[in-house]
Each structure stands twice: as structure tokens, then as C-alpha cells.
Amino acid sequence: MKPALKIAVAGLGTVGAGTLQLLARQAELLATRAGRRIVVAAVSARDRRRDRGVDLSAARWYEDAAAMAADPEIDVVVELIGGAEGVALNVIDSALKHKKHVVTANKALMAEHGTRLAAEAEKAGVALAFEAAVAGGIPVIKTLRESLAGNRLARVYGILNGTSNFILTTMRETGREFAEVLAEAQKLGYAEADPSFDIDGVDAAHKLAILASVAFGRPVDLGGVYAEGIRHISRLDIDFAEELGYRIKLLGIARLTDHGLEQRVHPCMVPRETPIAAVEGVFNAVVAEGDFVGRVVLEGRGAGAFPTASSVAADLVDIASGRYVPAFGVPAASLNALPGAAMERHQGAYYIRLMVVDQPGVIADVAAALRDEHVSMESVIQRGRAPGEAVPVVLTTHVTVEAAMQRAIERITALGSVLEPPRMIRIEDF
């Protein structure tokens, strides 16, 4: 058996502790699969006294994680600190400068700096592995980069944030409103005290930018991702979606169009019979569509200590075995700068919910606003009568252009009979 692979782990929080436990419990299995033992030779964390559930007495402790990354006895640096800048970035820069392989679960850092880091890893002749950065334990990076290498992909999409999926699932199952379910998610530990990254689509945008780069062989373009969250989704919308045959999901979608590559994160209405509609709770799913393979669906736990540790371990086994490829599937210099498609040029169908005064002529005024922007209505739902009072009206449209839909929404908002801003959700036909 070859000499042991000596690793250094920077960050011993939830994922870091889970990784240490997996490496300890599965040591023999990993050694068999890697052809050598994987040994934790050094660690760095803020709190040295905390119990991580594993014996670390044989590992060297570093106060300075970047200095640990320069340790000449270390083969691989595992960065599990988090954050796009600061210590985490310093650790990876130090590791690559000293020609160490890098494994990271840091989606924000890879979304912001992935292209540069990939080039530096190639220059150093080492691996930059980040399976754990997207969708937790789901092996989506390896699938897109290696298993589907014989395909040209047309579209990659998925549920990339378990917190938002939990909220939308629970709202539908219990009939409760967003704020109440968010509070429950925070109590259960699924959402942070400040949940903005999850519910405003930022977390999913980071992951989508990485997926799009791997899937389409282009530099990571976080700035080109349109991101919209789920704060405006009400139980009324969820009920109407069910009536129309849809489920509401927060999706990340990367798709090749005639205008370039779309990258967008936003709530979608998806047909109930599609695989993505059946993914519930905190689970994630990613769907890839290739020209030879057709549709591939991957589903599993997208976060948590052990699922994420599973992906970290997979990257370590690949490195220990000498199996590693360019970070994004092709050499960094070969990444193709595909143009991005502006959100205004997106084409699709739309759901619009209005709260209007129940009086004659309201629907005619709304229809006129749509007509003037060449938006064609497919259906209208209005339940009951309450003359002079507020009632919900739901419209769905045929396929139209986003810019036209937005202009129509502005015109509708300005109508005196419309009592609050219209709620718009894009309809996806998968």
C-alpha cells in the first residue's frame, strides 16, 4: 500500500466535525477504495477544547489556518471554514501556492473565485475539488463533469436550497403562511437567525453559478445569475398552484438559449407530475438534460454534517487514488466565455395573482394592459363575489417575453382597482 495521504482540516464546525467522524469510522473502507490510508495530520479551529466526537490527539493544532496550509508534510488541505473572503480564501491561496491539493465545501468562495483558483491549481499541478460545495451529499459535480462528459447539455436545473424547499412544502401541507413556517424552520435549525441567504435565493445562486460552469464549460459568472427569493409567496398562491396542477418550487435553472446562457433562481410553478415537483422537505434535487443520455435526475440530502462529509470523502479518495481532472472539466484556459442571456429576454408562461376591487370592468382593464404589451391570457380564475370589496383574481398567460410581462405588470399595478402589487410566478414546462 502506498504511503498515507496526510490531510489538514481547516474549520471544525458542523461539516468539519462530521468529516472527521466519517474519516475515523470509515478508515478501513476508505483505505481499501483509495489504495492508501487517509490520515488527519493537522487541524485548525477557533475552539481547541470543543468535543468533535473523534480523537484528535495525534493531529497538530494550528492557530493560523493559512500557515497550516503551508506545512510541508501535508498533502491535501480541506477547507471547511466558509465565506467568500478572509481566512477561507487565504487558506486555499496558501495551499495552492505551496502545491497542496485542495478540497472545499465552500460554495460562496467557488462562486466568487472558482475560475481563478482552478487556473492556479492547474499551474501548481494539484487538484481543486468541490463536490461538497453544491447539493451536499448528491454527487452532482462528478456526474456533470465526468459521467456526462459524452453529452452536450441543454439545461441543468434543480432545488438547490433545502430551507426554501422545506418552507414551501410545509406551507402547502399545513396551509400556514410564510412567516409562521419560516419561524418553525428557524426553530428546527433549518434556517439561520438571519435567513436572507436562503429565502432570498443567494445560496441557490452561488450553487447555480458553479453548476453552470461545470455543465457548460464556461467561467463562473455569479454576477450573471438572476436571483429572486420566496418571501412574496403566500398560501393563496400555493392553493391556486394546486388547483392549476402545479407545485411551487424555488429552482435554479441554467439553460442554453438563442441569446446565450440563462442563469436564474426564482420561484417556479412546475407540473405536479414532473420528478422535481415530488422533491419535498429539506431534500435537494438536480436534473440534467443531455443530447445522448436524455434526462438524469439526482435527489438526496443537500446539507447537513454527514451528507456533506460524504462528498468531502469522495474527493479525498479520488485524490488519494490519483484520479482528478480540471476543476470545471476542461483546462481553465479552455473555458468558453459564453454570453449570458439577459433576464429581460427570457421566454415563458406566467402566473399572476391580483387583489382587486370587485366591480365591473376590472378584468377588461387588466386584459387591456396585457393586450397592449402583446401578452396573451390562457386562463382566468375568480372565485365568488364581494361587490366593492377585495377579491383575488388569478391569470395565467401563454408564452411571452419577460420584458413585455414586466411592462404589463407595471400597467396593471397602476390601475386604481388593483389594491396591492401583483404577484408573479414563472411557469416552467419541464
C-alpha positions in Angstrom: 0.0 0.0 0.0 1.2 3.5 -0.9 2.2 6.0 1.9 -0.7 7.6 3.8 -2.3 10.7 2.4 -1.8 13.3 5.0 -4.6 15.9 5.2 -5.1 19.1 7.1 -8.7 20.2 8.0 -9.4 24.0 8.4 -12.7 24.6 10.2 -14.2 22.1 12.6 -17.8 23.3 12.7 -20.8 21.1 11.8 -19.3 19.9 8.5 -15.7 19.8 9.8 -16.7 17.6 12.8 -18.9 15.4 10.5 -15.9 14.9 8.2 -13.6 13.9 11.0 -16.1 11.4 12.3 -16.6 9.9 8.8 -12.9 9.6 8.2 -12.5 7.9 11.6 -15.4 5.5 11.3 -14.8 4.6 7.6 -11.0 4.5 7.8 -10.6 0.9 6.6 -13.2 1.3 3.8 -11.6 4.4 2.5 -8.1 2.9 2.6 -9.3 0.0 0.6 -11.0 2.2 -2.0 -8.2 4.7 -2.2 -5.3 2.2 -2.1 -3.8 4.1 0.9 -4.8 5.4 4.3 -6.2 8.9 4.7 -4.8 10.4 7.9 -5.8 13.7 9.6 -2.3 15.1 10.3 -3.3 18.7 11.2 -6.4 20.7 12.1 -7.2 24.4 12.7 -10.2 25.8 14.6 -11.2 28.6 16.9 -12.1 26.5 19.9 -9.5 23.8 20.7 -11.4 22.5 23.7 -14.7 21.6 22.0 -15.5 17.9 21.6 -15.8 16.9 17.9 -16.7 13.3 18.6 -13.3 12.0 17.5 -9.8 11.7 19.0 -7.6 14.5 17.6 -4.6 13.9 19.9 -2.4 12.8 17.0 -3.1 15.8 14.9 -1.1 19.0 15.0 -3.1 22.1 16.0 -2.7 25.4 14.2 -4.0 28.7 15.3 -3.2 30.1 11.9 -5.0 28.0 9.2 -3.1 29.6 6.3 0.2 28.6 8.0 -1.2 25.1 8.3 -1.8 25.0 4.6 1.9 25.7 4.1 3.0 22.7 6.3 5.4 20.7 4.1 4.2 17.4 5.5 0.6 18.0 4.4 -0.6 16.6 1.0 -4.2 17.9 1.0 -5.9 20.9 2.6 -9.6 20.6 3.4 -11.2 24.0 3.7 -14.5 23.9 5.7 -14.5 27.4 7.1 -16.9 29.1 4.8 -17.2 32.6 3.4 -16.0 34.0 0.1 -13.2 36.1 1.5 -10.9 36.3 4.6 -9.5 33.2 6.2 -11.1 30.7 3.9 -9.6 32.3 0.8 -6.2 32.8 2.5 -6.1 29.1 3.3 -6.8 28.0 -0.3 -4.4 30.5 -1.8 -1.7 29.4 0.6 -2.4 25.7 -0.2 -2.2 26.2 -3.9 0.9 28.4 -3.6 2.6 25.5 -1.8 1.3 23.0 -4.3 -1.2 21.2 -2.0 -4.3 19.6 -3.3 -7.5 21.4 -2.1 -10.9 20.0 -1.1 -13.6 22.6 -0.2 -17.3 22.7 0.6 -17.3 26.5 0.2 -19.9 27.4 -2.4 -19.6 31.2 -1.9 -15.9 31.1 -2.4 -16.1 28.9 -5.5 -18.8 31.1 -7.0 -16.7 34.2 -6.5 -13.2 32.9 -7.1 -13.6 29.5 -8.7 -12.2 30.3 -12.2 -9.0 31.9 -10.8 -8.4 29.2 -8.3 -8.9 26.5 -10.9 -6.2 28.1 -13.1 -3.9 28.3 -10.1 -4.5 24.7 -9.2 -3.6 23.6 -12.8 -0.5 25.7 -12.7 0.5 24.0 -9.5 -0.3 20.6 -10.8 -2.8 19.8 -8.0 -6.5 19.1 -7.6 -9.2 21.7 -6.7 -12.1 19.5 -5.6 -15.5 20.9 -4.5 -18.1 18.2 -4.7 -19.4 19.2 -1.3 -20.0 22.8 -2.4 -23.2 22.0 -4.2 -26.1 19.9 -3.1 -24.4 18.3 0.0 -24.2 14.6 -0.4 -25.6 14.5 -4.0 -22.7 13.6 -6.4 -23.7 16.3 -8.9 -20.3 17.8 -9.8 -18.8 14.4 -10.7 -21.9 13.5 -12.6 -21.9 16.6 -14.8 -18.1 16.8 -15.2 -17.3 13.2 -15.7 -20.3 10.8 -16.0 -22.0 13.0 -18.6 -18.8 14.0 -20.4 -20.1 12.5 -23.7 -23.1 14.8 -23.7 -23.8 18.3 -24.7 -26.1 19.6 -22.0 -29.1 21.9 -22.9 -30.3 22.5 -19.4 -29.4 21.9 -15.8 -31.9 22.8 -13.0 -32.8 21.9 -9.6 -33.9 22.5 -6.0 -30.6 23.8 -4.5 -31.7 25.1 -1.2 -33.3 22.8 1.4 -34.5 25.6 3.7 -36.7 27.2 1.0 -38.0 23.8 -0.1 -38.9 22.9 3.5 -40.8 26.2 3.8 -42.8 25.8 0.6 -43.5 22.1 1.3 -44.8 22.9 4.8 -46.9 25.8 3.6 -48.6 23.5 1.2 -49.1 20.6 3.6 -50.3 22.7 6.6 -52.0 25.7 5.0 -49.9 28.1 7.1 -48.4 31.4 5.9 -44.8 32.1 5.0 -43.7 34.0 8.2 -45.1 31.3 10.5 -43.3 28.4 8.6 -40.1 30.4 8.5 -40.2 30.7 12.3 -40.6 27.0 12.5 -37.7 26.4 10.2 -35.5 28.6 12.4 -36.6 26.7 15.5 -35.8 23.4 13.8 -32.3 24.6 12.8 -33.1 24.6 9.0 -32.9 28.4 8.8 -30.5 30.8 10.3 -31.4 33.7 12.6 -30.9 35.9 9.5 -32.4 33.6 6.8 -31.7 36.0 3.9 -29.2 33.9 2.0 -31.7 31.0 1.9 -35.0 32.7 1.3 -33.8 35.4 -1.0 -32.1 33.0 -3.4 -28.5 34.0 -2.7 -27.4 30.5 -1.6 -29.0 28.9 -4.6 -27.4 31.5 -6.9 -23.9 30.5 -5.6 -24.6 26.9 -6.3 -26.2 27.5 -9.8 -23.2 29.6 -10.9 -20.9 26.7 -10.1 -23.2 24.1 -11.8 -23.5 26.2 -14.9 -19.7 26.5 -15.2 -19.3 22.7 -14.9 -22.2 21.9 -17.1 -21.4 24.3 -19.9 -17.6 24.7 -19.6 -17.6 28.4 -19.0 -16.0 30.7 -16.4 -18.0 31.0 -13.2 -20.3 34.0 -13.6 -22.1 34.8 -10.3 -22.9 38.3 -11.5 -24.9 36.9 -14.4 -27.3 34.9 -12.2 -30.8 36.5 -11.8 -31.9 35.8 -8.2 -35.3 36.2 -6.6 -36.5 34.6 -3.4 -39.7 33.2 -1.8 -40.7 36.0 0.6 -43.7 37.0 -1.6 -45.2 33.5 -1.9 -48.4 33.2 0.0 -50.6 30.3 0.9 -53.1 31.7 -1.7 -50.5 31.2 -4.4 -49.8 27.7 -3.2 -53.5 26.8 -3.2 -54.1 28.3 -6.7 -51.0 26.4 -7.9 -52.6 23.1 -6.7 -55.8 24.0 -8.5 -53.9 24.6 -11.7 -52.0 21.4 -11.5 -48.7 22.8 -10.3 -46.3 22.9 -7.3 -44.3 25.9 -6.4 -40.5 25.3 -6.0 -37.5 27.6 -5.7 -35.4 26.5 -8.6 -32.0 27.3 -10.0 -32.0 27.0 -13.8 -29.2 27.2 -16.3 -30.3 26.9 -19.9 -28.8 27.5 -23.4 -30.9 29.8 -25.5 -30.5 31.6 -28.8 -29.4 34.7 -26.9 -26.8 32.9 -24.7 -26.8 31.1 -21.3 -29.7 31.9 -18.9 -28.8 31.6 -15.2 -31.8 32.3 -13.0 -33.0 31.5 -9.5 -36.7 32.2 -8.6 -39.9 30.5 -7.6 -41.4 28.4 -10.3 -44.7 26.6 -10.9 -43.8 23.1 -12.1 -46.3 20.5 -13.3 -47.2 18.1 -10.4 -46.3 15.0 -12.5 -42.6 16.1 -13.0 -39.9 14.5 -10.8 -38.8 17.9 -9.4 -42.3 18.5 -8.1 -42.1 15.4 -5.9 -38.9 16.5 -4.0 -40.1 17.6 -0.6 -38.9 19.0 2.7 -35.2 19.7 3.1 -34.2 17.5 0.2 -32.4 18.8 -2.9 -32.5 17.6 -6.5 -30.6 18.3 -9.7 -31.8 17.5 -13.2 -29.5 17.5 -16.2 -30.7 17.1 -19.8 -28.1 15.8 -22.3 -28.4 15.1 -26.0 -27.5 11.4 -25.8 -28.5 10.5 -22.2 -31.8 12.4 -22.1 -32.9 13.4 -18.6 -30.9 12.5 -15.5 -32.4 13.1 -12.0 -30.3 13.2 -8.8 -32.0 13.6 -5.4 -30.8 13.5 -1.9 -29.8 15.4 1.2 -28.4 18.7 0.2 -26.9 19.8 3.5 -26.0 18.5 6.9 -22.8 17.2 8.5 -22.8 13.7 7.2 -24.1 14.1 3.7 -21.6 16.9 3.1 -18.9 14.9 4.7 -19.7 12.1 2.3 -18.8 14.4 -0.6 -15.6 15.6 1.0 -14.6 12.0 1.5 -15.3 11.2 -2.2 -13.0 14.0 -3.3 -10.3 12.7 -0.9 -10.5 9.2 -2.2 -10.1 10.5 -5.8 -7.0 12.5 -4.9 -5.5 9.6 -2.9 -6.0 7.4 -5.9 -4.5 9.9 -8.3 -7.9 10.4 -10.0 -8.5 14.1 -10.6 -9.4 16.3 -13.5 -9.5 20.0 -14.1 -11.9 21.6 -11.7 -14.5 22.5 -14.2 -14.0 19.6 -16.5 -11.7 21.4 -19.0 -8.5 23.4 -18.6 -9.2 26.8 -17.2 -7.8 28.4 -20.4 -10.3 26.4 -22.4 -13.4 27.6 -20.5 -15.7 29.2 -23.1 -16.9 32.7 -22.3 -20.5 32.0 -23.5 -22.5 35.2 -23.5 -25.1 35.5 -20.8 -28.8 35.9 -21.7 -30.4 38.9 -20.1 -33.4 38.0 -17.9 -35.5 40.5 -19.9 -35.2 38.2 -22.9 -36.5 35.1 -21.1 -39.5 33.5 -22.7 -42.1 31.6 -20.8 -45.6 31.4 -19.4 -46.6 33.3 -16.2 -49.0 33.1 -13.3 -50.3 36.5 -12.0 -52.3 36.9 -8.8 -54.2 40.2 -8.3 -56.1 41.6 -5.4 -58.8 43.8 -6.9 -61.9 45.7 -6.1 -64.9 43.6 -7.1 -66.5 45.9 -9.6 -67.5 45.9 -13.3 -64.7 46.4 -15.8 -61.8 45.3 -13.7 -61.0 42.2 -15.8 -61.4 44.3 -19.0 -58.8 46.8 -17.8 -56.4 44.1 -16.8 -56.9 42.4 -20.2 -56.2 45.7 -22.0 -52.9 46.1 -20.1 -51.9 42.7 -21.2 -53.1 43.2 -24.8 -51.2 46.4 -25.2 -47.9 44.5 -24.4 -48.9 41.6 -26.7 -49.3 39.2 -23.7 -51.9 36.6 -24.4 -54.0 35.2 -21.5 -54.5 31.5 -21.2 -56.9 31.3 -18.2 -58.6 33.4 -15.6 -59.8 32.3 -12.1 -62.1 34.4 -10.0 -63.9 32.9 -7.0 -67.2 34.3 -5.6 -68.5 37.8 -5.5 -68.0 40.6 -2.9 -69.1 43.8 -4.6 -66.9 46.7 -3.6 -64.5 44.6 -1.6 -61.2 43.0 -2.3 -61.1 39.6 -4.2 -58.3 37.6 -5.7 -58.1 37.1 -9.4 -55.6 34.7 -11.0 -54.4 34.9 -14.6 -52.1 32.6 -16.5 -50.5 33.6 -19.8 -49.3 31.9 -22.9 -45.5 32.0 -23.6 -44.3 35.6 -23.8 -41.2 37.7 -23.3 -40.1 38.7 -19.7 -39.7 42.4 -20.7 -43.3 42.5 -22.0 -44.6 40.8 -19.0 -42.9 43.2 -16.7 -44.2 46.2 -18.6 -47.7 44.7 -18.4 -47.3 44.2 -14.6 -46.4 47.9 -14.3 -49.5 49.0 -16.2 -51.7 46.6 -14.1 -50.2 47.9 -10.8 -51.2 51.5 -11.8 -54.9 50.6 -12.2 -57.0 52.1 -9.4 -58.9 48.9 -8.9 -55.7 46.9 -8.1 -55.1 47.1 -4.3 -51.6 45.6 -3.9 -48.7 44.8 -6.2 -49.4 41.8 -8.4 -47.7 38.6 -7.5 -46.0 37.0 -10.5 -44.6 33.4 -10.6 -43.0 32.0 -13.7 -44.4 28.7 -15.1 -41.8 26.1 -16.2 -42.8 23.3 -18.6 -40.3 20.5 -17.8 
